């Protein structure tokens, strides 16, 4: 299927460095605008004019309540949304590069389900058999549990779906469905054991929300997302080489197996930590990298930082919509991203020229 295979092939139209740089600058500007919208828009009376007064040093024009709204509610929510969006989009781009397949996504192939199962286990069993571990790890207990859950699922998926260095699209999707079904069943068993407070916590992350954003949650997720962002320059060339196949990448001097392990751990870190603090948010990891490939080409030295910028901007805009479209009620952000992402994904899947699902390998 052309719509699925072409974006991952090396560019045939020469050097696209200038185009990639321009797109990155555009995404940076979009992210700044998204941050301003996130900080200046909401169901309360604090608007863009108040935000501008706050940013320009005229905070005395704001009441104490308005300053509290900006500093204790909107600022941590914006920071958390930026980190979550960047983590989801970069992990999606890395998985697509690793599997050499634009269908790969932490949500679709079941990685998010593994992180979610571990998060539910932490919520339900954190005061029981896992209490000593929870006491030892403190605020990092939930993110670490989700990280290891995502890591186990990611590694299992890679081992099952890859044969002789090739990853089948059909095997990838079917394995993701099977893993998702298994984790859903185990999650159901844990939900039966949960009390009312734990059920509320489970409902929070299952729909996806930034409503519980605090500086503590930002601190808990920051190390995981920082690791993923820091390794971008070190894995970009290797992921570019993997497009040509494992053997070609090896002959180009890329330590293929070590690269795969690093990417798998990075994806698990990003996916697990975001699920732990914001719940299950779909389609960011597949739509953002795919659209950016169309705009800047397949080179991961531009695609990965571009995904971080684009993912953060997309999630902040989605969160602003979730807070205002039904104000004073708040829609789950996972609903907004699905309403936007699902049609875009279907468009990319079917292709512009009438290609159909029969073209899938």
HELIX and SHEET records of a PDB file:
HELIX    1   1 UNK A    2  UNK A    5  1                                   4    
HELIX    2   2 UNK A    6  UNK A    8  5                                   3    
HELIX    3   3 UNK A   17  UNK A   40  1                                  24    
HELIX    4   4 UNK A   48  UNK A   55  1                                   8    
HELIX    5   5 UNK A   59  UNK A   61  5                                   3    
HELIX    6   6 UNK A   64  UNK A   68  1                                   5    
HELIX    7   7 UNK A   69  UNK A   74  3                                   6    
HELIX    8   8 UNK A   75  UNK A   99  1                                  25    
HELIX    9   9 UNK A  111  UNK A  125  1                                  15    
HELIX   10  10 UNK A  131  UNK A  137  1                                   7    
HELIX   11  11 UNK A  140  UNK A  161  1                                  22    
HELIX   12  12 UNK A  169  UNK A  193  1                                  25    
HELIX   13  13 UNK A  196  UNK A  207  1                                  12    
HELIX   14  14 UNK A  215  UNK A  230  1                                  16    
HELIX   15  15 UNK A  232  UNK A  242  1                                  11    
HELIX   16  16 UNK A  246  UNK A  251  1                                   6    
HELIX   17  17 UNK A  256  UNK A  278  1                                  23    
HELIX   18  18 UNK A  284  UNK A  296  1                                  13    
HELIX   19  19 UNK A  300  UNK A  324  1                                  25    
HELIX   20  20 UNK A  333  UNK A  350  1                                  18    
HELIX   21  21 UNK A  357  UNK A  359  5                                   3    
SHEET    1   A 2 UNK A 162  UNK A 163  0                                        
SHEET    2   A 2 UNK A 166  UNK A 167 -1                                        
END                                                                             
